[in-house]
Amino acid sequence: MFRLFALALLFPLAALGQAFPSKALRIVVPFTPAGAVDIATRATAYEMSRILGQPVAVENKPGAGGNLGVLDVARSAPDGYSMVMSTSGIQAINPALYAKMPLDPNKELIPVAPLVSLSNVLVVHPSVPARSVKEIIALAKKDPGKWTYASSGNGTSIHMSGAMFTQLTGTDILHIPYKGSSPAVTDLLAGQTNMMFDNIPSSLPHIKAGKLIALATTGAKRDPALPDLPTIAEAGVKGYESGVWFGLMVPAGTPRDIVMKLNGAAVQATKSPEFIKRMTDLGYNIIPGSPEDMGRMLQDELKRWAPIVKASGAKVD
C-alpha cells in the first residue's frame, strides 16, 4: 500500500516536469528594437512559440553595451521561462572592456543554443567624400579626429570593429556610441555621424535604397549578402577580421532537461523555411548547435577578443 501511495505521489511530479513550458516565456533583447539582434530574436521567438505551444514574448532592455539585458535574465528564476539573446560581443568583449561589470556573463548565464552569425559592413553617409577603404583611411589621416563612426554601444561588435580598424590603420576616428543599432543608423542616415561598422541586416535596406554607401565587409571572406564588396582585409587592411554571433542563454542553475527542451525548440526553429528565408535574405548565417557547441565558441571568442580590447586601449568605467 505504501509503495502504491509513493508512486501516486511521483506521477504528478513527473507530469509537472514534462509540462514545461506551461506558461508564456520571454526572450530579452539587450539592445533597442529594429537592430540585428532584435530582428533575429523576433524571428526565433515566433518559431519557438509554435514549437513549444506557448507564447514567447520579446522584451527589449538596452543599455551598457548589452550588460543590462543579460543582468536582467541572470537575476531571473532558473526555470527556463526567461532567456536572453546574448552575443559574442557581450560575452567576450564586455568583460575585457568594462572596468566594473555588473555580472560575470560567462558564469551567471549558461548556453542554450547558438543561432545566427553575421559580418559587419563599413557604411558611410553619401556626403562623405570616400568610396573605398583606402579613401576613408586617407581622409582620416588628413584630418585626425574630424571624422566620426557611430556604434550600437560601447563594447558591441560594431564598436570593436571600428576600434580594430583605427588600431590597424593608425587612424584617429571619433567613436560615437548609441544605445542600439537603430538610433545609431538613424543619426547616420541624417548625416549626424559619418560612418558605421554596422551589422549587415540593419544597414542592408538602406544600402539597397542608396541612402548609405557600403565600402567593405568585416569578415574573413566576402559575405553572401553583399558579394561584390571586398572584405576590409582585401581592401588593404591586413589582419582585419571581425564579426558577431548570437545565441540563447538562461540563468545558471537552470535544469539540464529544460535547457535541452529549449535547445531542441531553438534548433528546430532554425530549420523552418520561413526562418531560413528571412535570415538569409537579411544577411545572417544560420549556425544552430548544442549548448556544448556554444560553450566552445564562447571560449574561442574570449581568447580572441581580450588581447584586441587591451591593445586598442578601449575602456569603459
C-alpha positions as CSV (number, residue, x, y, z in Angstrom):
1,M,0.0,0.0,0.0
2,F,2.8,2.4,0.9
3,R,4.6,1.7,-2.4
4,L,1.4,2.5,-4.3
5,F,0.9,5.7,-2.4
6,A,4.5,6.7,-3.1
7,L,4.1,6.0,-6.8
8,A,0.9,8.0,-6.9
9,L,2.8,11.0,-5.5
10,L,5.5,10.6,-8.2
11,F,3.1,10.7,-11.1
12,P,2.1,14.4,-10.6
13,L,5.7,15.4,-10.2
14,A,6.7,13.6,-13.4
15,A,3.8,15.2,-15.2
16,L,4.9,18.6,-13.9
17,G,8.4,18.1,-15.3
18,Q,7.0,17.0,-18.6
19,A,4.7,20.0,-18.7
20,F,7.4,22.6,-19.4
21,P,6.6,25.1,-20.6
22,S,3.2,25.5,-19.0
23,K,3.1,29.3,-19.4
24,A,4.4,32.1,-21.5
25,L,8.2,32.5,-21.9
26,R,10.3,35.6,-22.7
27,I,13.4,36.4,-24.6
28,V,15.2,39.5,-23.6
29,V,17.0,41.5,-26.3
30,P,19.8,43.5,-24.7
31,F,19.6,46.2,-27.4
32,T,17.0,48.5,-28.9
33,P,14.3,47.4,-31.4
34,A,14.9,47.1,-35.1
35,G,18.7,46.2,-34.7
36,A,20.2,42.9,-35.9
37,V,19.8,41.2,-32.5
38,D,16.2,42.2,-32.2
39,I,15.4,41.1,-35.8
40,A,16.9,37.6,-35.2
41,T,15.2,37.3,-31.8
42,R,11.7,38.1,-33.1
43,A,12.1,35.6,-35.9
44,T,13.3,33.0,-33.3
45,A,10.6,33.7,-30.8
46,Y,7.8,33.4,-33.4
47,E,9.0,29.9,-34.4
48,M,9.7,28.8,-30.8
49,S,6.2,29.8,-29.7
50,R,4.7,27.5,-32.4
51,I,7.0,24.7,-31.4
52,L,6.6,24.9,-27.6
53,G,2.9,25.7,-27.7
54,Q,3.3,28.8,-25.5
55,P,3.7,32.5,-26.3
56,V,7.3,33.6,-26.4
57,A,7.4,37.3,-25.7
58,V,10.3,39.6,-26.8
59,E,11.5,42.3,-24.3
60,N,14.0,45.0,-25.2
61,K,16.2,46.0,-22.3
62,P,19.1,48.1,-23.8
63,G,22.0,49.7,-22.0
64,A,25.6,49.4,-21.0
65,G,26.6,47.6,-24.2
66,G,24.1,44.8,-23.5
67,N,25.0,44.3,-19.9
68,L,21.7,45.4,-18.6
69,G,19.7,42.9,-20.6
70,V,21.8,39.9,-19.6
71,L,21.8,41.1,-16.0
72,D,18.0,41.1,-16.0
73,V,17.9,37.4,-17.1
74,A,20.8,36.3,-14.9
75,R,18.7,37.6,-11.9
76,S,15.6,35.7,-13.0
77,A,14.5,32.4,-11.7
78,P,16.5,29.5,-13.3
79,D,13.3,27.8,-14.6
80,G,13.7,28.2,-18.3
81,Y,11.0,30.9,-18.7
82,S,13.5,33.8,-19.1
83,M,16.1,33.7,-21.9
84,V,18.4,36.3,-23.3
85,M,19.6,36.5,-26.9
86,S,23.2,37.2,-25.9
87,T,26.1,38.0,-28.3
88,S,29.7,37.0,-28.7
89,G,30.4,40.7,-28.0
90,I,28.6,40.8,-24.7
91,Q,30.1,37.5,-23.5
92,A,33.7,38.0,-24.7
93,I,34.3,41.8,-25.3
94,N,32.5,43.3,-22.4
95,P,34.4,41.5,-19.6
96,A,37.6,43.0,-21.0
97,L,36.2,46.4,-21.8
98,Y,34.2,47.4,-18.7
99,A,36.1,48.3,-15.6
100,K,33.1,47.4,-13.4
101,M,31.0,44.6,-14.8
102,P,27.6,44.2,-13.1
103,L,27.9,40.4,-13.5
104,D,30.1,37.7,-15.0
105,P,28.1,36.7,-18.1
106,N,30.1,33.5,-18.5
107,K,29.3,32.3,-15.0
108,E,25.9,33.6,-14.3
109,L,24.4,32.5,-17.6
110,I,24.7,29.2,-19.4
111,P,24.4,28.4,-23.1
112,V,21.2,27.0,-24.7
113,A,22.0,27.3,-28.4
114,P,24.0,29.4,-30.9
115,L,21.6,30.5,-33.7
116,V,23.0,33.0,-36.2
117,S,26.2,34.9,-37.1
118,L,26.9,37.8,-39.4
119,S,29.6,40.1,-40.5
120,N,29.5,43.8,-40.2
121,V,29.7,46.3,-43.1
122,L,31.5,49.6,-43.3
123,V,28.9,52.1,-44.5
124,V,29.3,55.9,-44.9
125,H,26.8,58.7,-45.4
126,P,26.7,59.8,-49.0
127,S,28.1,63.2,-48.1
128,V,31.4,61.6,-47.1
129,P,33.9,62.0,-50.0
130,A,35.2,58.5,-49.9
131,R,34.1,55.4,-51.9
132,S,36.7,53.0,-50.8
133,V,38.5,51.8,-47.6
134,K,41.8,53.4,-48.9
135,E,40.0,56.8,-49.3
136,I,38.5,56.6,-45.8
137,I,42.0,56.0,-44.4
138,A,43.4,58.9,-46.4
139,L,40.6,61.2,-45.1
140,A,41.1,60.2,-41.5
141,K,44.9,60.7,-41.8
142,K,44.5,64.1,-43.4
143,D,42.2,65.3,-40.7
144,P,42.7,63.3,-37.4
145,G,39.7,63.5,-35.1
146,K,37.4,65.2,-37.6
147,W,35.5,62.1,-38.8
148,T,33.2,60.0,-36.7
149,Y,31.9,56.5,-36.5
150,A,28.7,55.5,-34.8
151,S,28.1,52.3,-32.9
152,S,25.3,50.5,-31.1
153,G,27.1,51.0,-27.8
154,N,30.5,50.6,-26.0
155,G,31.8,47.1,-26.3
156,T,29.5,45.9,-29.0
157,S,30.9,44.1,-32.1
158,I,30.1,47.3,-34.0
159,H,32.2,49.4,-31.7
160,M,35.1,46.9,-31.6
161,S,35.0,46.6,-35.4
162,G,35.7,50.3,-35.5
163,A,38.3,50.1,-32.8
164,M,40.1,47.3,-34.6
165,F,40.0,49.4,-37.8
166,T,41.5,52.5,-36.2
167,Q,44.1,50.4,-34.4
168,L,45.3,48.5,-37.6
169,T,45.2,51.6,-39.8
170,G,46.7,54.1,-37.3
171,T,43.9,56.5,-37.8
172,D,42.0,58.8,-35.3
173,I,38.3,58.4,-36.0
174,L,36.0,59.5,-33.1
175,H,33.7,56.9,-31.7
176,I,30.1,57.9,-31.0
177,P,28.2,55.3,-29.0
178,Y,24.4,54.9,-29.0
179,K,22.0,52.7,-27.2
180,G,21.5,50.3,-30.0
181,S,22.0,50.0,-33.7
182,S,18.7,51.5,-34.8
183,P,19.3,55.0,-33.2
184,A,22.9,54.9,-34.5
185,V,21.7,54.2,-38.0
186,T,19.0,56.9,-37.8
187,D,21.7,59.5,-37.0
188,L,24.0,58.2,-39.7
189,L,21.2,58.5,-42.2
190,A,20.7,62.1,-41.1
191,G,24.3,62.9,-41.5
192,Q,24.9,63.4,-37.8
193,T,27.8,60.9,-38.0
194,N,30.0,59.9,-40.9
195,M,30.3,56.2,-40.9
196,M,29.5,52.9,-39.1
197,F,30.7,49.3,-39.0
198,D,27.1,48.1,-38.7
199,N,25.6,44.6,-38.6
200,I,24.6,43.8,-42.2
201,P,20.9,43.2,-41.5
202,S,20.2,46.7,-40.1
203,S,22.0,48.6,-42.9
204,L,21.2,46.4,-45.9
205,P,17.8,48.0,-46.7
206,H,19.5,51.5,-46.6
207,I,22.3,50.3,-48.8
208,K,19.9,48.9,-51.4
209,A,17.9,52.2,-51.2
210,G,21.1,54.2,-51.9
211,K,20.8,56.0,-48.6
212,L,24.1,54.6,-47.3
213,I,27.2,53.7,-49.2
214,A,28.8,50.3,-48.4
215,L,32.5,50.1,-48.8
216,A,33.6,46.7,-47.4
217,T,32.5,43.9,-45.1
218,T,34.4,42.8,-41.9
219,G,34.5,39.0,-42.1
220,A,37.3,36.7,-43.2
221,K,35.7,36.2,-46.6
222,R,33.2,38.0,-48.7
223,D,29.6,38.0,-47.4
224,P,26.8,36.3,-49.5
225,A,24.5,39.3,-48.8
226,L,27.0,41.7,-50.4
227,P,29.1,39.5,-52.6
228,D,30.5,42.4,-54.8
229,L,32.0,44.1,-51.8
230,P,35.6,43.3,-50.7
231,T,36.5,42.4,-47.2
232,I,38.3,45.1,-45.3
233,A,41.4,42.8,-45.4
234,E,41.1,42.5,-49.2
235,A,40.8,46.3,-49.3
236,G,44.3,46.6,-47.8
237,V,44.0,46.4,-44.0
238,K,46.0,43.2,-43.4
239,G,44.9,41.0,-40.5
240,Y,41.5,42.6,-40.2
241,E,38.6,40.3,-39.3
242,S,35.6,41.0,-37.2
243,G,32.1,39.6,-36.8
244,V,29.5,38.6,-34.3
245,W,27.2,35.7,-33.5
246,F,24.0,35.5,-31.3
247,G,22.7,32.7,-29.1
248,L,20.2,31.9,-26.4
249,M,21.3,31.8,-22.8
250,V,19.5,31.1,-19.5
251,P,20.4,31.7,-15.8
252,A,23.0,29.4,-14.3
253,G,21.3,26.6,-12.4
254,T,18.6,26.0,-15.0
255,P,17.9,22.2,-15.0
256,R,19.6,20.3,-17.8
257,D,16.3,18.8,-19.1
258,I,14.8,22.3,-19.5
259,V,17.9,23.6,-21.2
260,M,17.7,20.7,-23.7
261,K,14.0,21.3,-24.3
262,L,14.8,24.9,-25.2
263,N,17.7,23.8,-27.3
264,G,15.6,21.4,-29.3
265,A,13.0,24.1,-29.9
266,A,15.6,26.7,-30.9
267,V,17.4,24.3,-33.3
268,Q,14.0,23.3,-34.8
269,A,13.2,27.0,-35.2
270,T,16.3,27.5,-37.4
271,K,15.0,24.7,-39.8
272,S,11.7,26.5,-40.6
273,P,11.6,27.5,-44.2
274,E,10.3,30.9,-43.2
275,F,13.1,31.4,-40.7
276,I,15.7,30.4,-43.2
277,K,14.4,32.7,-45.9
278,R,14.1,35.7,-43.6
279,M,17.5,35.3,-42.1
280,T,19.4,34.6,-45.3
281,D,17.6,37.4,-47.2
282,L,18.8,39.8,-44.5
283,G,22.4,38.6,-44.5
284,Y,22.5,36.3,-41.5
285,N,24.3,32.9,-41.4
286,I,22.4,30.2,-39.6
287,I,24.6,28.2,-37.1
288,P,22.4,26.1,-34.8
289,G,24.2,23.9,-32.3
290,S,24.2,22.3,-28.8
291,P,24.9,24.1,-25.5
292,E,28.4,22.5,-25.6
293,D,29.0,23.9,-29.1
294,M,28.1,27.4,-27.8
295,G,30.3,26.9,-24.8
296,R,33.3,26.1,-27.0
297,M,32.5,29.1,-29.2
298,L,32.5,31.4,-26.2
299,Q,35.9,30.2,-25.0
300,D,37.3,30.8,-28.5
301,E,35.8,34.4,-28.5
302,L,37.3,35.1,-25.1
303,K,40.7,34.1,-26.2
304,R,40.4,36.2,-29.4
305,W,38.9,39.4,-28.1
306,A,40.6,40.0,-24.8
307,P,44.0,40.9,-26.3
308,I,42.4,43.0,-29.0
309,V,40.5,45.1,-26.5
310,K,43.6,45.5,-24.4
311,A,45.7,46.6,-27.4
312,S,43.0,49.0,-28.5
313,G,43.2,50.8,-25.1
314,A,39.4,51.0,-25.0
315,K,37.9,51.0,-21.5
316,V,34.5,51.9,-20.1
317,D,34.1,52.9,-16.4
